Amino acid sequence: MDAVDVHAVTHYSIGHCRRILRKIKSLKSKLKHQKVTVEEVSEYLGISSEQIRNVLQKTG
């Protein structure tokens, strides 16, 4: 997932979504080039991964 995907789900600003992704990467000990998964975002935001996938399919 990237910042635009997180924005589609949360409607937060793109900058805030980038901060969320950086925080998740930090918590999961990921490197800059590694992607954040839907499951990791859902765990961090407290939203089910199925809900996130539904939103992403609609915005396609």
GIWO-V177431 format. One record per residue. N is the residue number from 1. RES is the residue in one letter. SS is DSSP state (2 for helix, 1 for strand, 0 for the rest). OMEGA is omega in radians with two decimals (NA if undefined). Layout:
# GIWO-V177431
n=N res=RES ss=SS omega=OMEGA
n=N res=RES ss=SS omega=OMEGA
This chain:
# GIWO-V177431
n=1 res=M ss=0 omega=3.05
n=2 res=D ss=0 omega=-3.05
n=3 res=A ss=2 omega=-3.14
n=4 res=V ss=2 omega=3.10
n=5 res=D ss=2 omega=3.12
n=6 res=V ss=2 omega=3.11
n=7 res=H ss=2 omega=-3.14
n=8 res=A ss=2 omega=-3.11
n=9 res=V ss=2 omega=-2.98
n=10 res=T ss=2 omega=-3.03
n=11 res=H ss=0 omega=3.00
n=12 res=Y ss=0 omega=3.09
n=13 res=S ss=0 omega=3.14
n=14 res=I ss=2 omega=3.12
n=15 res=G ss=2 omega=3.12
n=16 res=H ss=2 omega=3.11
n=17 res=C ss=2 omega=3.07
n=18 res=R ss=2 omega=3.11
n=19 res=R ss=2 omega=3.09
n=20 res=I ss=2 omega=3.14
n=21 res=L ss=2 omega=3.09
n=22 res=R ss=2 omega=3.13
n=23 res=K ss=2 omega=3.11
n=24 res=I ss=2 omega=3.13
n=25 res=K ss=2 omega=3.12
n=26 res=S ss=2 omega=-3.13
n=27 res=L ss=2 omega=-3.10
n=28 res=K ss=0 omega=3.14
n=29 res=S ss=0 omega=3.11
n=30 res=K ss=0 omega=3.07
n=31 res=L ss=0 omega=-3.07
n=32 res=K ss=0 omega=-3.05
n=33 res=H ss=0 omega=-3.10
n=34 res=Q ss=0 omega=-3.10
n=35 res=K ss=0 omega=3.04
n=36 res=V ss=0 omega=-3.08
n=37 res=T ss=0 omega=3.08
n=38 res=V ss=2 omega=-3.13
n=39 res=E ss=2 omega=3.13
n=40 res=E ss=2 omega=3.11
n=41 res=V ss=2 omega=-3.13
n=42 res=S ss=2 omega=3.11
n=43 res=E ss=2 omega=-3.11
n=44 res=Y ss=2 omega=-3.07
n=45 res=L ss=2 omega=-3.12
n=46 res=G ss=0 omega=3.12
n=47 res=I ss=0 omega=-3.14
n=48 res=S ss=0 omega=-3.14
n=49 res=S ss=2 omega=3.11
n=50 res=E ss=2 omega=3.09
n=51 res=Q ss=2 omega=3.14
n=52 res=I ss=2 omega=3.14
n=53 res=R ss=2 omega=3.10
n=54 res=N ss=2 omega=3.12
n=55 res=V ss=2 omega=-3.11
n=56 res=L ss=2 omega=3.09
n=57 res=Q ss=2 omega=-3.13
n=58 res=K ss=2 omega=-3.13
n=59 res=T ss=2 omega=3.06
n=60 res=G ss=0 omega=NA
